[in-house]
Amino acid sequence: MNAISEATGPPVGVHVAESEFAVVRTGVSAEEQFRLFAVQHTAALHRIAYLLCGDDHRAHDLTQIALERTYRRWSRIKDGNPFAYARRVLATARIDGWRRTRREVLRSPEDLVVAQEARRSPGGDSGAQVAERERLVRALRQLGPSQRRVVVLRHLLDRSEADVAAELGVSVGNVKSQGARGLARLRELLSEGQDA
């Protein structure tokens, strides 16, 4: 036997010819790699989904869709950037859902206030942060779907215009115009909230 097969030894009950090598696999399986990916990135995917759709239940659904489709393609994408693939699935699934329904049913502001009060923690600073986040999410919900997607991907997730255009399948000019209109409307909505 050569040096490699002597070091690893033949598998039990298998005769190894003099010219063959015993193959020993180390590392984790593809399923384990995906499980680790899912544990590490599910929270971030859910945050992105929530910002894209503005509804916690729909965000959970989008996150599950993204994880399921990423798992199906895992053997092809695991060596690349699986998180980027999952983000693209989120955006695509959100667009598909919007196309199917053609209308969105958003929570009324009164429901948001009740939900905010229920989640508010006793600490003063965290309560102010929650209130500010809810105000931002409410304002984001009032944007059109395409403007909301561009603003979330471009400014909240800090993606470049080219990345956003590639992820949404639109031109860079479209991203620029939707982003500018979305930010202007968002500023208008947030300033109205402060004046009131």
N, C-alpha and C positions, 0 to 999 in steps of 0.2 A: 504494500500500500504506500501511496505517496504521503508527503508530510501533511497536506491539508486533510486528507481523509483519516490519517492517524490521529490528528488533533481533534477532529470533530467526532470521529468514530462512525461506523455504519449504524443505521437505524436497527433497533432490536429485531431480530428475526429476518433481516434482509441481508443477502450476500452482495457485497459490492465488489465488482470486478476491479482488477488492478488499475485500469485506465479511467475509471469513473470517479467522480467526486461526490461526496455526500453533501446535500444541500440543507443548510440549517437556516430557517427563517426566523428573524428576530423583529421586534417592533410590535406595533399595535395593528389590529385589523382595520379595514375600511370602516366597518360599523362603529368601532371604538373611536376612530378619528372623527367621524361625523358626530357621534355623541358628545365628544369634547367640544367640537365646534358649536353645537347647539347649546350646550351649557354656557359657553363663553359669550355667545352673541345673541341669544334670544331676547334679553332685556333691551339691547340696543335696537334690534329689529322691531320690537314692539313700540319703542319710543318713536321711531321713524314712521311706522304704520299709523300710530295715533296722530302724529302731526299731519300726515297725509289725508286722513279721513275725519278726524275730530270726534270719533266715537270709540269708546273703549272696547265694546263687544266686536265691532267691525275690525278694530286693530288686532284683536286676538285672532280673528279669522284670517286676516291677511298674513299675520305672522306664521300661523300654521300652514297656510298655502306656500309661503316662502320656504319654510323648513322642509315641507314635503317635496316640493319641486327641486330644491337643492339636494336632498337626499337621493332623488332619482338620477340626478346628473353627477353625483359625487365622484364617481370613478374618473370622469372627464375634467372636473374642475378643481379637485382637491390639491393639485400641484400649482394651480394658478392663484386666483384671489376669490375664494368662495364667498366672502362677505360682500364683495362687489356684485357677484352674481345674485345673491339673495336680495340685496337692495334693489337690483333691477327687477327681480321677480315681484317685489312689493309694489314698485311703481306700475308695472304692467298689470298686475292683478287689480290694483286700484282703478286704473283706467278701464279695464275690462268690466269691473263692477259698475262703474259710472255709466258706461255705454249700455249695459244691460238694463239698468233701471231708468236712466235719463232724468232722474230727479233724486234729490237727497232729502232725507228727513232728518233734520238736525234738532237737537234738544232746544227747548225754549230757554231764554235767559233765566227764568224763574227756577227751572229744573237745575240749572247749573249752580245757582246760588245755594239751593238746598243741598246739592251734592258737595259743594265746597264747604258748607258749614259742617256736614257730617264727617268730612275728612280732615278738617282743621285740627291741628295738634295744639296742645296747650301753650307751646313756646311762641313768643311774639314774633321773632325773626322768621321762623319757618312759616308762620301764618301769613306774614306779608309776602313771602316768596310764593306761597301757594296762590294767594290772591292775584299776584302779578302774573303768574303763569296762566291762571284761569282767564285773566283779562286778555292775554296774548292769544290763547287758544280760541277764545270767543271771537276775537278780531280775525284770526285766521279762517275761522268757519264762514265768515261773511265774504271772503274772497271767492272768486270763481275757482273751479277745480284746477284748471291749468295754471292760473296764477299761484294758487296755494302750493301746487307741486313744485313749481320753479322756486318760489320763495323758501320753502322748506329745504329743498335740496341745495340750493345755492347759498343761502345765508345761515340757516340753522345747522346744516351739516357741512358747510364750508367746502362745497364742491366747486370746481371751476366751471365756467360757462360751457366749455367743450364737453366736460364730463356729464353735465346735466343734459345737454343736447343729445349726447350719445345714449344716456340712460332712458330718456323719454322718447327717443326716436324723432326728434324735431331739429330744426336748424338752429344755429347759434344765434342768428338774428331774432328768431322766435323767442328764445330763452331771454335775450336782452330786453325785448319789448314787454314780454309777460312779466319779467322780473321788475322792470321799472314801474309798470302800471300797478303791479301787486304791492310793491313797497310804498308807492304813493298812497294807495288806498289804505294800506295797513297803518301808515302814519296818521292819515285822516281819522281812521276809526279809533286809534289809540288816543289821539288828542281830544276827540269828542268825549271819550270816557273819563279823561282827567278833568275836563271843564265841568262835567256834570256833578 
